[in-house]
Amino acid sequence: MNKNEVGILISQKVENEITKKDIARVLTAFIEVVKETLVKGDNITLEGFMTLSIIVVDEKKGTCFGKDWSTPKKHIPTVSYSKVFKKIIASKEL
């Protein structure tokens, strides 16, 4: 499902009280806020749904078969779903 399809479903959920164009703007702004917040190093928690965060993996160096190797420091985005959300999905109470 893409952003446009999500916008259509949201519009239907709110009985078309919000235009699809406004919903698309809100979704775009939400995505930008998520990016900016994670880049700053802060987490985002949506209670009862998920937590978005960044894991920092330090640079690694080593030797394999006589050749030196290294991997650069990485910032990896992660998602951790809440227990409540996992339980709902597992029981298919959608």
C-alpha positions as CSV (number, residue, x, y, z in Angstrom):
1,M,0.0,0.0,0.0
2,N,1.4,3.4,-0.9
3,K,1.0,6.8,0.6
4,N,-1.9,7.7,-1.7
5,E,-3.8,4.5,-0.8
6,V,-3.3,5.2,2.9
7,G,-4.6,8.7,2.4
8,I,-7.8,7.3,0.7
9,L,-8.4,4.9,3.6
10,I,-7.9,7.7,6.2
11,S,-10.3,9.9,4.3
12,Q,-12.9,7.1,4.4
13,K,-12.3,6.5,8.1
14,V,-13.1,10.2,8.9
15,E,-16.1,10.0,6.5
16,N,-14.5,12.4,4.0
17,E,-14.5,15.3,6.5
18,I,-10.8,15.9,5.5
19,T,-9.8,16.2,1.9
20,K,-7.4,13.7,0.4
21,K,-5.1,16.6,-0.5
22,D,-5.0,17.7,3.2
23,I,-4.4,14.1,4.3
24,A,-1.5,13.8,1.8
25,R,0.0,17.0,3.2
26,V,-0.3,15.7,6.8
27,L,1.3,12.4,5.8
28,T,4.2,14.2,4.0
29,A,4.7,16.4,7.1
30,F,4.6,13.4,9.4
31,I,7.3,11.7,7.3
32,E,9.5,14.8,7.4
33,V,9.1,15.2,11.2
34,V,10.1,11.5,11.7
35,K,13.2,12.0,9.5
36,E,14.2,15.2,11.3
37,T,13.6,13.8,14.8
38,L,15.6,10.6,14.1
39,V,18.5,12.5,12.5
40,K,18.7,14.6,15.8
41,G,19.0,11.3,17.7
42,D,15.6,11.4,19.4
43,N,13.1,8.6,19.4
44,I,9.4,8.8,18.4
45,T,6.9,6.7,20.4
46,L,3.4,6.3,19.3
47,E,1.7,4.9,22.4
48,G,0.1,1.5,21.7
49,F,1.7,1.3,18.3
50,M,5.4,1.6,17.8
51,T,8.7,3.3,18.7
52,L,11.0,4.6,16.0
53,S,14.7,5.0,16.9
54,I,18.2,4.9,15.6
55,I,20.9,2.4,16.5
56,V,24.5,3.5,16.1
57,V,26.9,0.7,15.0
58,D,30.5,1.7,15.6
59,E,33.2,1.3,13.0
60,K,34.6,-2.2,12.8
61,K,38.1,-3.3,11.7
62,G,39.7,-6.7,11.2
63,T,41.9,-8.9,9.2
64,C,40.7,-11.8,7.0
65,F,43.2,-14.0,5.1
66,G,45.9,-11.4,5.6
67,K,43.8,-8.5,4.3
68,D,42.7,-5.7,6.5
69,W,39.0,-4.7,6.3
70,S,36.8,-2.2,7.9
71,T,33.1,-1.1,8.0
72,P,32.2,2.5,8.6
73,K,30.2,3.8,11.6
74,K,26.4,3.4,10.7
75,H,23.2,4.9,11.9
76,I,20.4,2.3,11.4
77,P,16.7,3.2,11.8
78,T,14.7,0.6,13.8
79,V,11.1,0.0,14.6
80,S,9.9,-1.6,17.8
81,Y,6.2,-2.5,17.9
82,S,4.3,-2.3,21.2
83,K,3.1,-5.4,23.0
84,V,-0.5,-4.2,22.5
85,F,-0.1,-3.8,18.8
86,K,1.6,-7.2,18.5
87,K,-1.1,-8.9,20.4
88,I,-3.8,-7.3,18.2
89,I,-2.1,-8.4,15.0
90,A,-1.4,-11.9,16.4
91,S,-5.0,-12.4,17.3
92,K,-6.2,-10.8,14.1
93,E,-8.6,-8.5,16.0
94,L,-8.4,-5.9,13.2
